[in-house]
Amino acid sequence: MPEPTSPNRATTAAKIAANPIGYKVCEGCDSIVGSAASLCPNCHSYRFEASAERVIRQAHLLGTREQTSVTLQDLGS
Ligand SMILES: [Zn+2]
């Protein structure tokens, strides 16, 4: 179940990395948006990279921007 947006960037990043098919990365500004979005809410680009590898890599970047200890163990793999 999706939860309300968390202010904790690392937690959000971990959730995205655990479910990469639910997201895609904006090619204009590298924002992660929901897979259902047709336009980036930040830069209004309509070009996205939807591969799981790209989404996970970007999620890790987001998570490590604020703190280095992203709880990868909690991804439930
Ligand atoms: Zn964008």
N, CA, C, O and the ligand as a Tripos MOL2 file, in Angstrom:
@<TRIPOS>MOLECULE
protein
  309   307    78     0     0
PROTEIN
NO_CHARGES

@<TRIPOS>ATOM
      1 N           0.8430   -1.2100    0.0000 N.3       1 MET1
      2 CA          0.0000    0.0000    0.0000 C.3       1 MET1
      3 C           0.8690    1.2480    0.0000 C.2       1 MET1
      4 O           1.7770    1.3610    0.8230 O.2       1 MET1
      5 N           0.6150    2.1730   -0.8910 N.am      2 PRO2
      6 CA          1.3770    3.4310   -0.8650 C.3       2 PRO2
      7 C           1.0430    4.2370    0.3780 C.2       2 PRO2
      8 O          -0.0990    4.2610    0.8360 O.2       2 PRO2
      9 N           2.0520    4.8880    0.9100 N.am      3 GLU3
     10 CA          1.8450    5.7180    2.0870 C.3       3 GLU3
     11 C           2.0040    7.1860    1.6990 C.2       3 GLU3
     12 O           2.5720    7.4860    0.6490 O.2       3 GLU3
     13 N           1.5160    8.0910    2.5200 N.am      4 PRO4
     14 CA          1.7070    9.5220    2.2360 C.3       4 PRO4
     15 C           3.1890    9.8440    2.1070 C.2       4 PRO4
     16 O           4.0370    9.1800    2.7040 O.2       4 PRO4
     17 N           3.4860   10.8590    1.3290 N.am      5 THR5
     18 CA          4.8690   11.2350    1.0890 C.3       5 THR5
     19 C           5.5930   11.4900    2.4040 C.2       5 THR5
     20 O           5.1380   12.2710    3.2390 O.2       5 THR5
     21 N           6.7100   10.8290    2.5700 N.am      6 SER6
     22 CA          7.4900   10.9970    3.7890 C.3       6 SER6
     23 C           8.4950   12.1180    3.6220 C.2       6 SER6
     24 O           9.0740   12.2740    2.5470 O.2       6 SER6
     25 N           8.7080   12.8960    4.6640 N.am      7 PRO7
     26 CA          9.7370   13.9280    4.5980 C.3       7 PRO7
     27 C          11.1420   13.3310    4.6740 C.2       7 PRO7
     28 O          12.1330   14.0150    4.4160 O.2       7 PRO7
     29 N          11.2130   12.0600    5.0290 N.am      8 ASN8
     30 CA         12.5160   11.4210    5.1360 C.3       8 ASN8
     31 C          12.9390   10.8880    3.7750 C.2       8 ASN8
     32 O          12.3900    9.9090    3.2700 O.2       8 ASN8
     33 N          13.9090   11.5450    3.2070 N.am      9 ARG9
     34 CA         14.3320   11.2250    1.8520 C.3       9 ARG9
     35 C          14.8560    9.8010    1.7290 C.2       9 ARG9
     36 O          14.6000    9.1180    0.7380 O.2       9 ARG9
     37 N          15.5800    9.3660    2.7280 N.am     10 ALA10
     38 CA         16.1480    8.0230    2.6710 C.3      10 ALA10
     39 C          15.0500    6.9660    2.7040 C.2      10 ALA10
     40 O          15.1150    5.9610    1.9960 O.2      10 ALA10
     41 N          14.0440    7.2090    3.5350 N.am     11 THR11
     42 CA         12.9320    6.2630    3.6080 C.3      11 THR11
     43 C          12.1890    6.2100    2.2840 C.2      11 THR11
     44 O          11.8350    5.1340    1.8000 O.2      11 THR11
     45 N          11.9620    7.3560    1.7140 N.am     12 THR12
     46 CA         11.2940    7.4190    0.4170 C.3      12 THR12
     47 C          12.1130    6.7010   -0.6370 C.2      12 THR12
     48 O          11.5730    5.9430   -1.4430 O.2      12 THR12
     49 N          13.4110    6.9380   -0.6320 N.am     13 ALA13
     50 CA         14.2840    6.2990   -1.6140 C.3      13 ALA13
     51 C          14.2440    4.7940   -1.4740 C.2      13 ALA13
     52 O          14.2440    4.0710   -2.4710 O.2      13 ALA13
     53 N          14.2100    4.3120   -0.2300 N.am     14 ALA14
     54 CA         14.1740    2.8730   -0.0050 C.3      14 ALA14
     55 C          12.8870    2.2630   -0.5430 C.2      14 ALA14
     56 O          12.8900    1.1650   -1.0990 O.2      14 ALA14
     57 N          11.7900    2.9870   -0.3700 N.am     15 LYS15
     58 CA         10.5040    2.4950   -0.8750 C.3      15 LYS15
     59 C          10.5100    2.4420   -2.4000 C.2      15 LYS15
     60 O          10.0020    1.4960   -3.0020 O.2      15 LYS15
     61 N          11.0870    3.4670   -3.0130 N.am     16 ILE16
     62 CA         11.1560    3.4930   -4.4730 C.3      16 ILE16
     63 C          12.0230    2.3500   -4.9890 C.2      16 ILE16
     64 O          11.6690    1.6710   -5.9530 O.2      16 ILE16
     65 N          13.1600    2.1510   -4.3360 N.am     17 ALA17
     66 CA         14.0700    1.0960   -4.7710 C.3      17 ALA17
     67 C          13.4520   -0.2870   -4.5980 C.2      17 ALA17
     68 O          13.8000   -1.2240   -5.3170 O.2      17 ALA17
     69 N          12.5340   -0.4070   -3.6410 N.am     18 ALA18
     70 CA         11.8850   -1.6910   -3.3950 C.3      18 ALA18
     71 C          10.7860   -1.9680   -4.4150 C.2      18 ALA18
     72 O          10.3550   -3.1110   -4.5690 O.2      18 ALA18
     73 N          10.3350   -0.9410   -5.1040 N.am     19 ASN19
     74 CA          9.2390   -1.0850   -6.0640 C.3      19 ASN19
     75 C           9.5050   -0.2240   -7.2930 C.2      19 ASN19
     76 O           8.7240    0.6800   -7.5920 O.2      19 ASN19
     77 N          10.5940   -0.4890   -8.0100 N.am     20 PRO20
     78 CA         10.9980    0.4030   -9.1110 C.3      20 PRO20
     79 C          10.0000    0.4440  -10.2560 C.2      20 PRO20
     80 O           9.9590    1.4330  -10.9880 O.2      20 PRO20
     81 N           9.2000   -0.5900  -10.4360 N.am     21 ILE21
     82 CA          8.2610   -0.5680  -11.5620 C.3      21 ILE21
     83 C           7.1310    0.4290  -11.3440 C.2      21 ILE21
     84 O           6.3910    0.7460  -12.2740 O.2      21 ILE21
     85 N           6.9970    0.9250  -10.1120 N.am     22 GLY22
     86 CA          5.9650    1.9110   -9.8320 C.3      22 GLY22
     87 C           6.4130    3.3320  -10.1210 C.2      22 GLY22
     88 O           5.6600    4.2850   -9.9160 O.2      22 GLY22
     89 N           7.6600    3.4700  -10.6060 N.am     23 TYR23
     90 CA          8.2220    4.8170  -10.7840 C.3      23 TYR23
     91 C           8.9900    4.9170  -12.0940 C.2      23 TYR23
     92 O           9.2660    3.9140  -12.7510 O.2      23 TYR23
     93 N           9.3250    6.1430  -12.4560 N.am     24 LYS24
     94 CA         10.2160    6.3850  -13.5810 C.3      24 LYS24
     95 C          10.9920    7.6630  -13.3050 C.2      24 LYS24
     96 O          10.6150    8.4640  -12.4490 O.2      24 LYS24
     97 N          12.0880    7.8430  -14.0490 N.am     25 VAL25
     98 CA         12.9760    8.9800  -13.7990 C.3      25 VAL25
     99 C          12.8260    9.9900  -14.9310 C.2      25 VAL25
    100 O          12.8920    9.6280  -16.1060 O.2      25 VAL25
    101 N          12.6240   11.2460  -14.5760 N.am     26 CYS26
    102 CA         12.5180   12.3080  -15.5740 C.3      26 CYS26
    103 C          13.8660   12.5090  -16.2480 C.2      26 CYS26
    104 O          14.8900   12.6240  -15.5750 O.2      26 CYS26
    105 N          13.8680   12.5500  -17.5700 N.am     27 GLU27
    106 CA         15.1260   12.7820  -18.2880 C.3      27 GLU27
    107 C          15.5080   14.2520  -18.2800 C.2      27 GLU27
    108 O          16.6430   14.6030  -18.6020 O.2      27 GLU27
    109 N          14.5690   15.1090  -17.9150 N.am     28 GLY28
    110 CA         14.8600   16.5350  -17.8990 C.3      28 GLY28
    111 C          15.5600   16.9860  -16.6290 C.2      28 GLY28
    112 O          16.5010   17.7770  -16.6800 O.2      28 GLY28
    113 N          15.0940   16.4760  -15.4730 N.am     29 CYS29
    114 CA         15.6250   16.9910  -14.2120 C.3      29 CYS29
    115 C          15.9870   15.8780  -13.2340 C.2      29 CYS29
    116 O          16.3340   16.1580  -12.0860 O.2      29 CYS29
    117 N          15.9130   14.6100  -13.6720 N.am     30 ASP30
    118 CA         16.2810   13.4720  -12.8260 C.3      30 ASP30
    119 C          15.3640   13.2770  -11.6250 C.2      30 ASP30
    120 O          15.7340   12.5800  -10.6800 O.2      30 ASP30
    121 N          14.1940   13.8690  -11.6400 N.am     31 SER31
    122 CA         13.2360   13.6200  -10.5810 C.3      31 SER31
    123 C          12.6400   12.2240  -10.7500 C.2      31 SER31
    124 O          12.5020   11.7270  -11.8680 O.2      31 SER31
    125 N          12.2910   11.6050   -9.6360 N.am     32 ILE32
    126 CA         11.5590   10.3500   -9.6880 C.3      32 ILE32
    127 C          10.0780   10.6530   -9.5550 C.2      32 ILE32
    128 O           9.6510   11.2970   -8.5970 O.2      32 ILE32
    129 N           9.3020   10.1920  -10.5100 N.am     33 VAL33
    130 CA          7.8680   10.4290  -10.4930 C.3      33 VAL33
    131 C           7.1460    9.0910  -10.5750 C.2      33 VAL33
    132 O           7.7380    8.0820  -10.9580 O.2      33 VAL33
    133 N           5.8690    9.0840  -10.2150 N.am     34 GLY34
    134 CA          5.0760    7.8790  -10.3200 C.3      34 GLY34
    135 C           4.9520    7.4340  -11.7640 C.2      34 GLY34
    136 O           4.9440    8.2630  -12.6740 O.2      34 GLY34
    137 N           4.8530    6.1120  -11.9800 N.am     35 SER35
    138 CA          4.8300    5.5970  -13.3450 C.3      35 SER35
    139 C           3.5960    6.0640  -14.1140 C.2      35 SER35
    140 O           3.5850    6.0220  -15.3440 O.2      35 SER35
    141 N           2.5660    6.5030  -13.4110 N.am     36 ALA36
    142 CA          1.3430    6.9440  -14.0820 C.3      36 ALA36
    143 C           1.4280    8.3910  -14.5540 C.2      36 ALA36
    144 O           0.5670    8.8460  -15.3070 O.2      36 ALA36
    145 N           2.4500    9.1140  -14.1220 N.am     37 ALA37
    146 CA          2.5560   10.5200  -14.4930 C.3      37 ALA37
    147 C           2.8730   10.6510  -15.9770 C.2      37 ALA37
    148 O           3.6860    9.9000  -16.5160 O.2      37 ALA37
    149 N           2.2210   11.6140  -16.6370 N.am     38 SER38
    150 CA          2.5030   11.8400  -18.0520 C.3      38 SER38
    151 C           3.4120   13.0400  -18.2520 C.2      38 SER38
    152 O           4.0590   13.1730  -19.2910 O.2      38 SER38
    153 N           3.4580   13.9270  -17.2400 N.am     39 LEU39
    154 CA          4.3440   15.0840  -17.2870 C.3      39 LEU39
    155 C           5.0950   15.1770  -15.9630 C.2      39 LEU39
    156 O           4.5320   14.8920  -14.9060 O.2      39 LEU39
    157 N           6.3580   15.5720  -16.0200 N.am     40 CYS40
    158 CA          7.1110   15.7930  -14.7940 C.3      40 CYS40
    159 C           6.5370   17.0020  -14.0590 C.2      40 CYS40
    160 O           6.3870   18.0690  -14.6540 O.2      40 CYS40
    161 N           6.2120   16.8470  -12.7690 N.am     41 PRO41
    162 CA          5.6620   17.9740  -12.0170 C.3      41 PRO41
    163 C           6.6920   19.0740  -11.7770 C.2      41 PRO41
    164 O           6.3220   20.2000  -11.4460 O.2      41 PRO41
    165 N           7.9560   18.7690  -11.9340 N.am     42 ASN42
    166 CA          8.9940   19.7720  -11.6780 C.3      42 ASN42
    167 C           9.3330   20.5770  -12.9130 C.2      42 ASN42
    168 O           9.3520   21.8070  -12.8670 O.2      42 ASN42
    169 N           9.6040   19.8880  -14.0320 N.am     43 CYS43
    170 CA         10.0930   20.6110  -15.2120 C.3      43 CYS43
    171 C           9.1690   20.4440  -16.4140 C.2      43 CYS43
    172 O           9.4370   20.9830  -17.4880 O.2      43 CYS43
    173 N           8.0710   19.6890  -16.2290 N.am     44 HIS44
    174 CA          7.0690   19.5160  -17.2790 C.3      44 HIS44
    175 C           7.6030   18.7810  -18.5120 C.2      44 HIS44
    176 O           7.0540   18.8890  -19.6080 O.2      44 HIS44
    177 N           8.6780   18.0370  -18.3040 N.am     45 SER45
    178 CA          9.1630   17.1910  -19.3800 C.3      45 SER45
    179 C           8.2250   15.9930  -19.5400 C.2      45 SER45
    180 O           7.5800   15.5710  -18.5810 O.2      45 SER45
    181 N           8.1560   15.4560  -20.7400 N.am     46 TYR46
    182 CA          7.3560   14.2580  -20.9580 C.3      46 TYR46
    183 C           8.2320   13.0640  -21.3150 C.2      46 TYR46
    184 O           7.7360   12.0140  -21.7230 O.2      46 TYR46
    185 N           9.5420   13.2400  -21.1570 N.am     47 ARG47
    186 CA         10.4480   12.1390  -21.4600 C.3      47 ARG47
    187 C          10.9340   11.5130  -20.1630 C.2      47 ARG47
    188 O          11.4400   12.2010  -19.2770 O.2      47 ARG47
    189 N          10.7720   10.1860  -20.0630 N.am     48 PHE48
    190 CA         11.1320    9.4890  -18.8440 C.3      48 PHE48
    191 C          11.9380    8.2400  -19.1610 C.2      48 PHE48
    192 O          11.7860    7.6240  -20.2170 O.2      48 PHE48
    193 N          12.7900    7.8890  -18.2230 N.am     49 GLU49
    194 CA         13.5030    6.6170  -18.2830 C.3      49 GLU49
    195 C          12.8480    5.7110  -17.2570 C.2      49 GLU49
    196 O          12.9090    5.9800  -16.0570 O.2      49 GLU49
    197 N          12.2200    4.6350  -17.7230 N.am     50 ALA50
    198 CA         11.4060    3.8150  -16.8350 C.3      50 ALA50
    199 C          12.0590    2.4990  -16.4580 C.2      50 ALA50
    200 O          11.4210    1.6640  -15.8170 O.2      50 ALA50
    201 N          13.3030    2.2900  -16.8330 N.am     51 SER51
    202 CA         13.9350    1.0150  -16.4950 C.3      51 SER51
    203 C          14.1570    0.9160  -14.9910 C.2      51 SER51
    204 O          14.4740    1.9070  -14.3340 O.2      51 SER51
    205 N          13.9870   -0.2860  -14.4550 N.am     52 ALA52
    206 CA         14.1500   -0.4910  -13.0160 C.3      52 ALA52
    207 C          15.5580   -0.1160  -12.5670 C.2      52 ALA52
    208 O          15.7470    0.4560  -11.4940 O.2      52 ALA52
    209 N          16.5400   -0.4460  -13.4010 N.am     53 GLU53
    210 CA         17.9230   -0.1410  -13.0340 C.3      53 GLU53
    211 C          18.1230    1.3600  -12.8360 C.2      53 GLU53
    212 O          18.7610    1.7930  -11.8770 O.2      53 GLU53
    213 N          17.5680    2.1450  -13.7580 N.am     54 ARG54
    214 CA         17.6990    3.6030  -13.6850 C.3      54 ARG54
    215 C          16.9660    4.1610  -12.4700 C.2      54 ARG54
    216 O          17.4790    5.0460  -11.7850 O.2      54 ARG54
    217 N          15.7740    3.6500  -12.2030 N.am     55 VAL55
    218 CA         14.9870    4.1370  -11.0720 C.3      55 VAL55
    219 C          15.7040    3.8300   -9.7610 C.2      55 VAL55
    220 O          15.7750    4.6770   -8.8700 O.2      55 VAL55
    221 N          16.2300    2.6230   -9.6500 N.am     56 ILE56
    222 CA         16.9140    2.2340   -8.4140 C.3      56 ILE56
    223 C          18.1640    3.0800   -8.2210 C.2      56 ILE56
    224 O          18.4440    3.5380   -7.1130 O.2      56 ILE56
    225 N          18.9150    3.2890   -9.2970 N.am     57 ARG57
    226 CA         20.1390    4.0930   -9.1760 C.3      57 ARG57
    227 C          19.7990    5.5130   -8.7190 C.2      57 ARG57
    228 O          20.4770    6.0740   -7.8580 O.2      57 ARG57
    229 N          18.7450    6.0870   -9.3030 N.am     58 GLN58
    230 CA         18.3660    7.4420   -8.9390 C.3      58 GLN58
    231 C          17.8350    7.4990   -7.5090 C.2      58 GLN58
    232 O          18.0820    8.4660   -6.7880 O.2      58 GLN58
    233 N          17.1120    6.4690   -7.1030 N.am     59 ALA59
    234 CA         16.6060    6.4300   -5.7290 C.3      59 ALA59
    235 C          17.7580    6.3980   -4.7370 C.2      59 ALA59
    236 O          17.7090    7.0570   -3.6980 O.2      59 ALA59
    237 N          18.7840    5.6390   -5.0540 N.am     60 HIS60
    238 CA         19.9480    5.5870   -4.1680 C.3      60 HIS60
    239 C          20.6420    6.9370   -4.1090 C.2      60 HIS60
    240 O          21.1090    7.3500   -3.0470 O.2      60 HIS60
    241 N          20.7120    7.6240   -5.2390 N.am     61 LEU61
    242 CA         21.3010    8.9640   -5.2420 C.3      61 LEU61
    243 C          20.5130    9.9050   -4.3390 C.2      61 LEU61
    244 O          21.0880   10.6660   -3.5610 O.2      61 LEU61
    245 N          19.1990    9.8430   -4.4520 N.am     62 LEU62
    246 CA         18.3560   10.6860   -3.6140 C.3      62 LEU62
    247 C          18.5710   10.3630   -2.1420 C.2      62 LEU62
    248 O          18.6880   11.2590   -1.3070 O.2      62 LEU62
    249 N          18.6200    9.0860   -1.8430 N.am     63 GLY63
    250 CA         18.7520    8.6690   -0.4530 C.3      63 GLY63
    251 C          20.0830    9.0530    0.1410 C.2      63 GLY63
    252 O          20.1580    9.4180    1.3140 O.2      63 GLY63
    253 N          21.1390    8.9780   -0.6530 N.am     64 THR64
    254 CA         22.4600    9.2420   -0.1070 C.3      64 THR64
    255 C          22.7870   10.7290   -0.1120 C.2      64 THR64
    256 O          23.7970   11.1420    0.4560 O.2      64 THR64
    257 N          21.9500   11.5280   -0.7410 N.am     65 ARG65
    258 CA         22.2010   12.9640   -0.7440 C.3      65 ARG65
    259 C          22.0570   13.5240    0.6730 C.2      65 ARG65
    260 O          22.7530   14.4670    1.0490 O.2      65 ARG65
    261 N          21.1550   12.9390    1.4470 N.am     66 GLU66
    262 CA         20.8910   13.4640    2.7760 C.3      66 GLU66
    263 C          21.6430   12.6790    3.8470 C.2      66 GLU66
    264 O          22.1980   13.2660    4.7760 O.2      66 GLU66
    265 N          21.6610   11.3890    3.7210 N.am     67 GLN67
    266 CA         22.3850   10.5850    4.6970 C.3      67 GLN67
    267 C          22.9210    9.3430    4.0070 C.2      67 GLN67
    268 O          22.3350    8.8550    3.0400 O.2      67 GLN67
    269 N          24.0270    8.8410    4.5030 N.am     68 THR68
    270 CA         24.7080    7.7660    3.7940 C.3      68 THR68
    271 C          24.1860    6.3930    4.1750 C.2      68 THR68
    272 O          24.4540    5.4150    3.4770 O.2      68 THR68
    273 N          23.4490    6.3040    5.2690 N.am     69 SER69
    274 CA         23.0480    4.9880    5.7530 C.3      69 SER69
    275 C          21.6220    4.6550    5.3620 C.2      69 SER69
    276 O          20.7390    4.5590    6.2140 O.2      69 SER69
    277 N          21.4060    4.4820    4.0780 N.am     70 VAL70
    278 CA         20.0930    4.0380    3.6220 C.3      70 VAL70
    279 C          19.8920    2.6030    4.0980 C.2      70 VAL70
    280 O          20.7870    1.7660    3.9790 O.2      70 VAL70
    281 N          18.7240    2.3370    4.6290 N.am     71 THR71
    282 CA         18.4810    1.0410    5.2470 C.3      71 THR71
    283 C          18.1310    0.0040    4.1900 C.2      71 THR71
    284 O          16.9770   -0.3990    4.0440 O.2      71 THR71
    285 N          19.1480   -0.4140    3.4630 N.am     72 LEU72
    286 CA         18.9270   -1.3730    2.3990 C.3      72 LEU72
    287 C          18.4380   -2.7180    2.9320 C.2      72 LEU72
    288 O          17.7880   -3.4830    2.2200 O.2      72 LEU72
    289 N          18.7570   -2.9890    4.1810 N.am     73 GLN73
    290 CA         18.3210   -4.2620    4.7610 C.3      73 GLN73
    291 C          16.8120   -4.3340    4.9220 C.2      73 GLN73
    292 O          16.2390   -5.4140    5.0630 O.2      73 GLN73
    293 N          16.1760   -3.1670    4.8990 N.am     74 ASP74
    294 CA         14.7430   -3.1200    5.1380 C.3      74 ASP74
    295 C          13.9100   -3.2240    3.8720 C.2      74 ASP74
    296 O          12.6920   -3.0510    3.9070 O.2      74 ASP74
    297 N          14.5560   -3.5040    2.7690 N.am     75 LEU75
    298 CA         13.8250   -3.5400    1.5070 C.3      75 LEU75
    299 C          12.9840   -4.7890    1.3600 C.2      75 LEU75
    300 O          12.1590   -4.8740    0.4500 O.2      75 LEU75
    301 N          13.1770   -5.7630    2.2400 N.am     76 GLY76
    302 CA         12.3440   -6.9450    2.2140 C.3      76 GLY76
    303 C          12.6350   -7.8840    1.0770 C.2      76 GLY76
    304 O          11.7340   -8.5610    0.5810 O.2      76 GLY76
    305 N          13.8830   -7.9350    0.6560 N.am     77 SER77
    306 CA         14.2500   -8.8070   -0.4480 C.3      77 SER77
    307 C          14.3520  -10.2490    0.0180 C.2      77 SER77
    308 O          14.6550  -11.1360   -0.7810 O.2      77 SER77
    309 ZN         11.6260   16.8220  -14.7150 Zn       78 ZN78
@<TRIPOS>BOND
     1     1     2 1
     2     2     3 1
     3     3     4 2
     4     3     5 am
     5     5     6 1
     6     6     7 1
     7     7     8 2
     8     7     9 am
     9     9    10 1
    10    10    11 1
    11    11    12 2
    12    11    13 am
    13    13    14 1
    14    14    15 1
    15    15    16 2
    16    15    17 am
    17    17    18 1
    18    18    19 1
    19    19    20 2
    20    19    21 am
    21    21    22 1
    22    22    23 1
    23    23    24 2
    24    23    25 am
    25    25    26 1
    26    26    27 1
    27    27    28 2
    28    27    29 am
    29    29    30 1
    30    30    31 1
    31    31    32 2
    32    31    33 am
    33    33    34 1
    34    34    35 1
    35    35    36 2
    36    35    37 am
    37    37    38 1
    38    38    39 1
    39    39    40 2
    40    39    41 am
    41    41    42 1
    42    42    43 1
    43    43    44 2
    44    43    45 am
    45    45    46 1
    46    46    47 1
    47    47    48 2
    48    47    49 am
    49    49    50 1
    50    50    51 1
    51    51    52 2
    52    51    53 am
    53    53    54 1
    54    54    55 1
    55    55    56 2
    56    55    57 am
    57    57    58 1
    58    58    59 1
    59    59    60 2
    60    59    61 am
    61    61    62 1
    62    62    63 1
    63    63    64 2
    64    63    65 am
    65    65    66 1
    66    66    67 1
    67    67    68 2
    68    67    69 am
    69    69    70 1
    70    70    71 1
    71    71    72 2
    72    71    73 am
    73    73    74 1
    74    74    75 1
    75    75    76 2
    76    75    77 am
    77    77    78 1
    78    78    79 1
    79    79    80 2
    80    79    81 am
    81    81    82 1
    82    82    83 1
    83    83    84 2
    84    83    85 am
    85    85    86 1
    86    86    87 1
    87    87    88 2
    88    87    89 am
    89    89    90 1
    90    90    91 1
    91    91    92 2
    92    91    93 am
    93    93    94 1
    94    94    95 1
    95    95    96 2
    96    95    97 am
    97    97    98 1
    98    98    99 1
    99    99   100 2
   100    99   101 am
   101   101   102 1
   102   102   103 1
   103   103   104 2
   104   103   105 am
   105   105   106 1
   106   106   107 1
   107   107   108 2
   108   107   109 am
   109   109   110 1
   110   110   111 1
   111   111   112 2
   112   111   113 am
   113   113   114 1
   114   114   115 1
   115   115   116 2
   116   115   117 am
   117   117   118 1
   118   118   119 1
   119   119   120 2
   120   119   121 am
   121   121   122 1
   122   122   123 1
   123   123   124 2
   124   123   125 am
   125   125   126 1
   126   126   127 1
   127   127   128 2
   128   127   129 am
   129   129   130 1
   130   130   131 1
   131   131   132 2
   132   131   133 am
   133   133   134 1
   134   134   135 1
   135   135   136 2
   136   135   137 am
   137   137   138 1
   138   138   139 1
   139   139   140 2
   140   139   141 am
   141   141   142 1
   142   142   143 1
   143   143   144 2
   144   143   145 am
   145   145   146 1
   146   146   147 1
   147   147   148 2
   148   147   149 am
   149   149   150 1
   150   150   151 1
   151   151   152 2
   152   151   153 am
   153   153   154 1
   154   154   155 1
   155   155   156 2
   156   155   157 am
   157   157   158 1
   158   158   159 1
   159   159   160 2
   160   159   161 am
   161   161   162 1
   162   162   163 1
   163   163   164 2
   164   163   165 am
   165   165   166 1
   166   166   167 1
   167   167   168 2
   168   167   169 am
   169   169   170 1
   170   170   171 1
   171   171   172 2
   172   171   173 am
   173   173   174 1
   174   174   175 1
   175   175   176 2
   176   175   177 am
   177   177   178 1
   178   178   179 1
   179   179   180 2
   180   179   181 am
   181   181   182 1
   182   182   183 1
   183   183   184 2
   184   183   185 am
   185   185   186 1
   186   186   187 1
   187   187   188 2
   188   187   189 am
   189   189   190 1
   190   190   191 1
   191   191   192 2
   192   191   193 am
   193   193   194 1
   194   194   195 1
   195   195   196 2
   196   195   197 am
   197   197   198 1
   198   198   199 1
   199   199   200 2
   200   199   201 am
   201   201   202 1
   202   202   203 1
   203   203   204 2
   204   203   205 am
   205   205   206 1
   206   206   207 1
   207   207   208 2
   208   207   209 am
   209   209   210 1
   210   210   211 1
   211   211   212 2
   212   211   213 am
   213   213   214 1
   214   214   215 1
   215   215   216 2
   216   215   217 am
   217   217   218 1
   218   218   219 1
   219   219   220 2
   220   219   221 am
   221   221   222 1
   222   222   223 1
   223   223   224 2
   224   223   225 am
   225   225   226 1
   226   226   227 1
   227   227   228 2
   228   227   229 am
   229   229   230 1
   230   230   231 1
   231   231   232 2
   232   231   233 am
   233   233   234 1
   234   234   235 1
   235   235   236 2
   236   235   237 am
   237   237   238 1
   238   238   239 1
   239   239   240 2
   240   239   241 am
   241   241   242 1
   242   242   243 1
   243   243   244 2
   244   243   245 am
   245   245   246 1
   246   246   247 1
   247   247   248 2
   248   247   249 am
   249   249   250 1
   250   250   251 1
   251   251   252 2
   252   251   253 am
   253   253   254 1
   254   254   255 1
   255   255   256 2
   256   255   257 am
   257   257   258 1
   258   258   259 1
   259   259   260 2
   260   259   261 am
   261   261   262 1
   262   262   263 1
   263   263   264 2
   264   263   265 am
   265   265   266 1
   266   266   267 1
   267   267   268 2
   268   267   269 am
   269   269   270 1
   270   270   271 1
   271   271   272 2
   272   271   273 am
   273   273   274 1
   274   274   275 1
   275   275   276 2
   276   275   277 am
   277   277   278 1
   278   278   279 1
   279   279   280 2
   280   279   281 am
   281   281   282 1
   282   282   283 1
   283   283   284 2
   284   283   285 am
   285   285   286 1
   286   286   287 1
   287   287   288 2
   288   287   289 am
   289   289   290 1
   290   290   291 1
   291   291   292 2
   292   291   293 am
   293   293   294 1
   294   294   295 1
   295   295   296 2
   296   295   297 am
   297   297   298 1
   298   298   299 1
   299   299   300 2
   300   299   301 am
   301   301   302 1
   302   302   303 1
   303   303   304 2
   304   303   305 am
   305   305   306 1
   306   306   307 1
   307   307   308 2
@<TRIPOS>SUBSTRUCTURE
     1 MET1         2 RESIDUE 1 A MET
     2 PRO2         6 RESIDUE 1 A PRO
     3 GLU3        10 RESIDUE 1 A GLU
     4 PRO4        14 RESIDUE 1 A PRO
     5 THR5        18 RESIDUE 1 A THR
     6 SER6        22 RESIDUE 1 A SER
     7 PRO7        26 RESIDUE 1 A PRO
     8 ASN8        30 RESIDUE 1 A ASN
     9 ARG9        34 RESIDUE 1 A ARG
    10 ALA10       38 RESIDUE 1 A ALA
    11 THR11       42 RESIDUE 1 A THR
    12 THR12       46 RESIDUE 1 A THR
    13 ALA13       50 RESIDUE 1 A ALA
    14 ALA14       54 RESIDUE 1 A ALA
    15 LYS15       58 RESIDUE 1 A LYS
    16 ILE16       62 RESIDUE 1 A ILE
    17 ALA17       66 RESIDUE 1 A ALA
    18 ALA18       70 RESIDUE 1 A ALA
    19 ASN19       74 RESIDUE 1 A ASN
    20 PRO20       78 RESIDUE 1 A PRO
    21 ILE21       82 RESIDUE 1 A ILE
    22 GLY22       86 RESIDUE 1 A GLY
    23 TYR23       90 RESIDUE 1 A TYR
    24 LYS24       94 RESIDUE 1 A LYS
    25 VAL25       98 RESIDUE 1 A VAL
    26 CYS26      102 RESIDUE 1 A CYS
    27 GLU27      106 RESIDUE 1 A GLU
    28 GLY28      110 RESIDUE 1 A GLY
    29 CYS29      114 RESIDUE 1 A CYS
    30 ASP30      118 RESIDUE 1 A ASP
    31 SER31      122 RESIDUE 1 A SER
    32 ILE32      126 RESIDUE 1 A ILE
    33 VAL33      130 RESIDUE 1 A VAL
    34 GLY34      134 RESIDUE 1 A GLY
    35 SER35      138 RESIDUE 1 A SER
    36 ALA36      142 RESIDUE 1 A ALA
    37 ALA37      146 RESIDUE 1 A ALA
    38 SER38      150 RESIDUE 1 A SER
    39 LEU39      154 RESIDUE 1 A LEU
    40 CYS40      158 RESIDUE 1 A CYS
    41 PRO41      162 RESIDUE 1 A PRO
    42 ASN42      166 RESIDUE 1 A ASN
    43 CYS43      170 RESIDUE 1 A CYS
    44 HIS44      174 RESIDUE 1 A HIS
    45 SER45      178 RESIDUE 1 A SER
    46 TYR46      182 RESIDUE 1 A TYR
    47 ARG47      186 RESIDUE 1 A ARG
    48 PHE48      190 RESIDUE 1 A PHE
    49 GLU49      194 RESIDUE 1 A GLU
    50 ALA50      198 RESIDUE 1 A ALA
    51 SER51      202 RESIDUE 1 A SER
    52 ALA52      206 RESIDUE 1 A ALA
    53 GLU53      210 RESIDUE 1 A GLU
    54 ARG54      214 RESIDUE 1 A ARG
    55 VAL55      218 RESIDUE 1 A VAL
    56 ILE56      222 RESIDUE 1 A ILE
    57 ARG57      226 RESIDUE 1 A ARG
    58 GLN58      230 RESIDUE 1 A GLN
    59 ALA59      234 RESIDUE 1 A ALA
    60 HIS60      238 RESIDUE 1 A HIS
    61 LEU61      242 RESIDUE 1 A LEU
    62 LEU62      246 RESIDUE 1 A LEU
    63 GLY63      250 RESIDUE 1 A GLY
    64 THR64      254 RESIDUE 1 A THR
    65 ARG65      258 RESIDUE 1 A ARG
    66 GLU66      262 RESIDUE 1 A GLU
    67 GLN67      266 RESIDUE 1 A GLN
    68 THR68      270 RESIDUE 1 A THR
    69 SER69      274 RESIDUE 1 A SER
    70 VAL70      278 RESIDUE 1 A VAL
    71 THR71      282 RESIDUE 1 A THR
    72 LEU72      286 RESIDUE 1 A LEU
    73 GLN73      290 RESIDUE 1 A GLN
    74 ASP74      294 RESIDUE 1 A ASP
    75 LEU75      298 RESIDUE 1 A LEU
    76 GLY76      302 RESIDUE 1 A GLY
    77 SER77      306 RESIDUE 1 A SER
    78 ZN78       309 GROUP 0 **** ****
